[in-house]
Amino acid sequence: MDEQNQTWVSEIVLLGFQNLHNFKVPLFSLFLLIYILTVWENVLIIVLVAFSRNLHSPMYFFLQQLALTDLLGSTNIVPTLLLTVIHDGTTLSLVGCFVEFYFFCAPEAFECLLLAVMAYDRYVAICIPLRYTSIMSHRACVTFILMFWALGFSNAMITVNIIGSLQFCDQNTINHFFCDFLPLLELSCSDLSFLEIDVIIQSLPLIICPFVLIIVSYMCIAHAILKIVSHTGRQKAFSTCSSHLAVVSMFYGTLIAIYMVPPSNQSQTVSKVLSLLYTVVIPLVNPVIYSLRNKDIKEAFKMILK
């Protein structure tokens, strides 16, 4: 494109949810309440696992990391969401938009890997319990987490650098409540083929392989559970996996619905609602799912109250 005909974009306008009229204050209050509850729940999980001796196990260590991920993701997105609701949209600098996308992308990549290792942890605990302590040692768990955070942030940096090298001209309005991947690409007037190759390459180790590992782990777990003779034993084995299965189903279900379904097949409203579920509701619900039927967490909470 001829540089003389380009109007370079330096700010991004997020439209958020338009035409709310009398629903502005109720929606703002609702999202603020959800955010406060999300912060409280996830901080509580982090503190409980850190200071309760009976929660010093790989399963709860990974749960603590999941809570940290949800806390970071929610804190990154919700303030922008609140601004778009109360002001009928908001404006971010282009750099600020990239920063928001970076801190959205990195925790989400980390969570894909984390959910996979959590499934593997349950597989080892149920299928090869005698080797559980040696395989899922504290050193191995810490190594997994450090490696996953490094992969999440480094791959997010690569993607953001490629998006930052694109040309953004003429249009600067995004019909969304945060700087997401697909809406950003719609603003670019550059060739996106290199970015598409990068996304395909990165999705293999960060999304597809973890998802396959989760499926294989649960196939092995289901096979092992069916071999258990006693009904009580089966129920106990399944109860340790049910919370994780619920979290995985919500996470990957919304991920597939948002990013795998062609944009032409869903309206902007549906896309925003799915994104709300992905970025606001799931971080609120995850701690509840893990805590609702978990006796260890309930006991640890009672001990702190005492």
C-alpha positions as CSV (number, residue, x, y, z in Angstrom):
1,M,0.0,0.0,0.0
2,D,1.2,3.5,-0.9
3,E,2.4,5.3,2.3
4,Q,0.8,8.6,1.1
5,N,-2.7,7.0,1.3
6,Q,-2.3,5.4,4.8
7,T,-3.7,6.8,8.0
8,W,-1.6,5.2,10.7
9,V,-3.4,4.0,13.8
10,S,-2.0,5.0,17.2
11,E,-5.2,4.3,19.3
12,I,-7.7,1.5,19.4
13,V,-11.4,2.2,20.2
14,L,-13.2,-0.6,22.0
15,L,-16.9,-0.4,21.4
16,G,-17.8,-2.9,24.1
17,F,-21.5,-3.4,24.6
18,Q,-23.4,-0.7,22.8
19,N,-26.9,0.7,23.5
20,L,-27.1,-0.5,27.1
21,H,-29.1,2.6,28.1
22,N,-30.5,1.9,31.6
23,F,-28.5,-1.3,32.0
24,K,-25.2,0.4,32.4
25,V,-25.1,0.7,36.1
26,P,-26.6,-2.8,36.9
27,L,-24.1,-4.5,34.4
28,F,-21.2,-2.5,35.8
29,S,-22.2,-3.5,39.3
30,L,-22.6,-7.1,38.3
31,F,-19.2,-7.3,36.6
32,L,-17.5,-5.5,39.5
33,L,-19.1,-7.9,42.0
34,I,-17.9,-10.9,39.9
35,Y,-14.4,-9.5,39.8
36,I,-14.3,-8.9,43.5
37,L,-15.5,-12.5,44.1
38,T,-13.0,-13.8,41.6
39,V,-10.1,-12.1,43.3
40,W,-11.3,-13.2,46.8
41,E,-11.8,-16.8,45.7
42,N,-8.5,-17.2,43.9
43,V,-6.4,-15.4,46.5
44,L,-8.1,-17.7,49.1
45,I,-7.0,-20.8,47.1
46,I,-3.5,-19.5,46.8
47,V,-3.2,-18.7,50.5
48,L,-4.8,-22.0,51.6
49,V,-2.4,-24.1,49.5
50,A,0.6,-22.1,50.6
51,F,-0.1,-22.3,54.4
52,S,-2.0,-25.6,54.9
53,R,0.2,-28.6,55.4
54,N,-2.5,-31.1,54.3
55,L,-2.7,-29.3,50.9
56,H,1.1,-29.7,50.1
57,S,0.6,-32.2,47.3
58,P,1.1,-32.0,43.5
59,M,-2.7,-31.8,42.9
60,Y,-3.1,-28.7,45.1
61,F,0.1,-27.2,43.9
62,F,-1.3,-27.2,40.4
63,L,-4.6,-25.9,41.6
64,Q,-2.8,-23.0,43.2
65,Q,-1.2,-22.2,39.8
66,L,-4.6,-22.4,38.2
67,A,-5.9,-19.9,40.7
68,L,-3.0,-17.6,40.0
69,T,-3.6,-17.9,36.2
70,D,-7.3,-17.1,36.6
71,L,-6.4,-14.1,38.9
72,L,-3.9,-12.7,36.3
73,G,-6.3,-13.2,33.4
74,S,-9.3,-11.6,35.2
75,T,-7.3,-8.6,36.4
76,N,-6.0,-8.0,32.9
77,I,-9.4,-8.0,31.2
78,V,-12.1,-6.9,33.7
79,P,-10.9,-3.3,34.2
80,T,-11.2,-2.7,30.5
81,L,-14.6,-4.4,30.4
82,L,-15.8,-2.1,33.2
83,L,-14.6,1.0,31.3
84,T,-16.4,-0.1,28.1
85,V,-19.6,-0.7,30.0
86,I,-19.8,2.6,32.0
87,H,-18.5,4.8,29.1
88,D,-20.2,3.0,26.1
89,G,-16.7,2.1,24.9
90,T,-13.1,3.1,25.7
91,T,-9.9,4.0,24.0
92,L,-6.5,2.3,24.4
93,S,-3.2,3.2,22.8
94,L,-2.0,0.7,20.2
95,V,0.9,-0.3,22.5
96,G,-1.5,-0.6,25.4
97,C,-3.7,-2.9,23.3
98,F,-0.8,-5.1,22.5
99,V,0.2,-5.3,26.2
100,E,-3.3,-6.3,27.1
101,F,-3.3,-9.0,24.5
102,Y,0.1,-10.2,25.6
103,F,-1.1,-10.6,29.2
104,F,-4.2,-12.4,28.0
105,C,-2.3,-14.7,25.6
106,A,0.4,-15.9,28.0
107,P,-1.8,-17.1,30.9
108,E,-4.2,-18.8,28.5
109,A,-1.3,-20.7,26.9
110,F,0.0,-21.6,30.3
111,E,-3.5,-22.9,31.4
112,C,-3.6,-25.2,28.3
113,L,-0.4,-26.8,29.5
114,L,-1.4,-26.8,33.1
115,L,-4.7,-28.6,32.5
116,A,-2.7,-31.2,30.6
117,V,-0.3,-31.9,33.5
118,M,-3.2,-31.9,35.9
119,A,-4.8,-34.7,33.9
120,Y,-1.4,-36.5,33.8
121,D,-1.2,-36.1,37.6
122,R,-4.6,-37.8,38.0
123,Y,-3.5,-40.6,35.6
124,V,-0.4,-41.3,37.7
125,A,-2.4,-41.2,41.0
126,I,-5.1,-43.6,39.8
127,C,-3.3,-45.9,37.3
128,I,0.3,-46.2,38.8
129,P,-0.2,-45.1,42.4
130,L,2.9,-46.9,43.7
131,R,5.2,-44.7,41.5
132,Y,3.2,-41.5,42.2
133,T,5.6,-40.0,44.7
134,S,8.7,-40.6,42.5
135,I,7.1,-39.4,39.3
136,M,5.2,-36.3,40.6
137,S,8.0,-35.1,43.0
138,H,8.0,-31.5,44.2
139,R,11.1,-30.9,42.0
140,A,9.3,-32.3,38.9
141,C,6.1,-30.2,39.6
142,V,8.1,-27.0,40.0
143,T,10.1,-27.7,36.8
144,F,6.8,-28.3,34.9
145,I,5.4,-24.9,36.2
146,L,8.5,-22.9,35.4
147,M,8.8,-24.4,32.0
148,F,5.1,-23.8,31.2
149,W,5.3,-20.1,32.3
150,A,8.4,-19.7,30.2
151,L,6.7,-21.2,27.2
152,G,3.5,-19.2,27.7
153,F,5.3,-15.8,28.0
154,S,7.8,-16.5,25.2
155,N,5.2,-17.8,22.7
156,A,3.0,-14.8,23.6
157,M,5.9,-12.5,23.0
158,I,6.6,-14.0,19.5
159,T,2.9,-13.6,18.5
160,V,2.7,-10.0,19.8
161,N,5.9,-9.1,18.0
162,I,4.5,-10.4,14.7
163,I,1.2,-8.6,15.3
164,G,3.2,-5.4,16.2
165,S,5.0,-5.6,12.9
166,L,1.7,-5.5,10.9
167,Q,0.4,-2.3,9.5
168,F,-2.7,-0.9,11.1
169,C,-4.2,1.8,8.9
170,D,-7.5,3.6,8.4
171,Q,-9.7,1.5,10.8
172,N,-9.1,1.7,14.6
173,T,-12.5,0.5,16.0
174,I,-12.9,-3.0,17.5
175,N,-16.4,-4.2,18.2
176,H,-15.3,-6.0,21.4
177,F,-14.6,-5.3,25.1
178,F,-10.9,-6.2,25.0
179,C,-8.0,-6.5,22.5
180,D,-8.5,-10.1,21.3
181,F,-6.7,-11.9,18.5
182,L,-9.3,-12.0,15.7
183,P,-10.6,-8.4,16.2
184,L,-7.0,-7.1,16.0
185,L,-6.3,-9.0,12.8
186,E,-9.5,-7.5,11.2
187,L,-7.9,-4.0,11.6
188,S,-4.7,-4.9,9.8
189,C,-4.1,-4.0,6.2
190,S,-1.0,-6.3,5.9
191,D,-0.5,-9.8,4.6
192,L,-1.4,-12.2,7.4
193,S,0.1,-15.4,5.9
194,F,3.2,-15.4,8.2
195,L,1.0,-14.8,11.3
196,E,-1.3,-17.7,10.2
197,I,1.8,-20.0,9.9
198,D,3.0,-18.9,13.4
199,V,-0.5,-19.6,14.9
200,I,-0.6,-23.1,13.4
201,I,3.0,-23.9,14.6
202,Q,2.3,-22.6,18.1
203,S,-1.1,-24.3,18.4
204,L,0.4,-27.7,18.1
205,P,2.5,-27.7,21.3
206,L,0.3,-25.3,23.3
207,I,-3.3,-26.4,22.4
208,I,-3.5,-29.6,20.4
209,C,-0.9,-31.7,22.2
210,P,-2.1,-30.8,25.7
211,F,-5.7,-31.6,24.6
212,V,-4.7,-35.0,23.2
213,L,-2.7,-35.7,26.4
214,I,-5.9,-34.9,28.5
215,I,-8.0,-37.2,26.3
216,V,-5.5,-40.1,26.5
217,S,-5.1,-39.6,30.2
218,Y,-8.8,-39.8,30.9
219,M,-9.2,-42.8,28.6
220,C,-6.6,-44.6,30.7
221,I,-8.2,-43.4,33.9
222,A,-11.7,-44.6,32.8
223,H,-10.2,-48.0,31.9
224,A,-8.6,-48.2,35.3
225,I,-11.8,-47.1,37.2
226,L,-13.9,-49.8,35.4
227,K,-11.5,-52.4,36.7
228,I,-12.1,-51.3,40.3
229,V,-14.4,-53.9,41.9
230,S,-16.0,-51.9,44.8
231,H,-18.6,-49.2,44.1
232,T,-17.0,-47.0,46.8
233,G,-13.6,-47.3,45.2
234,R,-15.0,-46.3,41.8
235,Q,-16.8,-43.3,43.2
236,K,-13.8,-42.1,45.1
237,A,-11.5,-42.4,42.0
238,F,-14.0,-40.6,39.8
239,S,-14.6,-37.8,42.4
240,T,-10.9,-36.9,42.2
241,C,-11.3,-36.3,38.5
242,S,-14.8,-34.8,38.1
243,S,-13.7,-31.3,39.1
244,H,-10.9,-31.3,36.6
245,L,-13.1,-32.7,33.9
246,A,-15.6,-29.9,34.4
247,V,-12.9,-27.2,34.2
248,V,-11.4,-28.8,31.1
249,S,-14.8,-29.0,29.4
250,M,-15.6,-25.3,30.0
251,F,-12.2,-24.1,29.0
252,Y,-11.8,-26.0,25.8
253,G,-15.5,-25.7,24.9
254,T,-15.4,-21.9,24.9
255,L,-11.9,-21.9,23.3
256,I,-13.2,-24.0,20.4
257,A,-16.4,-22.0,20.1
258,I,-14.6,-18.7,20.0
259,Y,-11.5,-19.4,17.9
260,M,-12.2,-22.5,15.9
261,V,-15.7,-21.6,14.6
262,P,-15.5,-19.3,11.6
263,P,-16.4,-15.7,12.5
264,S,-19.0,-15.5,9.8
265,N,-21.0,-18.4,11.5
266,Q,-21.6,-16.4,14.7
267,S,-22.8,-12.9,15.5
268,Q,-20.8,-10.3,17.3
269,T,-23.1,-10.6,20.3
270,V,-22.6,-14.4,20.5
271,S,-18.8,-13.8,20.2
272,K,-18.9,-11.3,23.1
273,V,-21.0,-13.5,25.3
274,L,-18.6,-16.5,24.7
275,S,-15.7,-14.2,25.5
276,L,-17.4,-13.1,28.7
277,L,-17.8,-16.7,29.7
278,Y,-14.1,-17.4,28.8
279,T,-12.6,-14.3,30.5
280,V,-15.0,-13.4,33.4
281,V,-17.2,-16.4,34.4
282,I,-14.7,-19.3,34.2
283,P,-12.1,-17.6,36.6
284,L,-15.0,-17.1,39.0
285,V,-16.4,-20.7,38.7
286,N,-13.1,-22.6,38.8
287,P,-12.4,-22.2,42.5
288,V,-16.0,-23.1,43.3
289,I,-15.8,-26.3,41.3
290,Y,-12.7,-27.4,43.0
291,S,-13.8,-26.4,46.5
292,L,-17.4,-27.5,46.5
293,R,-16.8,-31.2,47.0
294,N,-13.2,-31.1,48.3
295,K,-13.0,-32.0,52.0
296,D,-9.3,-31.1,52.3
297,I,-9.9,-27.5,51.1
298,K,-13.0,-27.2,53.4
299,E,-10.9,-28.4,56.4
300,A,-8.0,-26.0,55.6
301,F,-10.5,-23.1,55.3
302,K,-12.0,-24.1,58.7
303,M,-8.5,-24.2,60.3
304,I,-7.7,-20.7,59.0
305,L,-11.0,-19.4,60.4
306,K,-10.2,-20.9,63.8
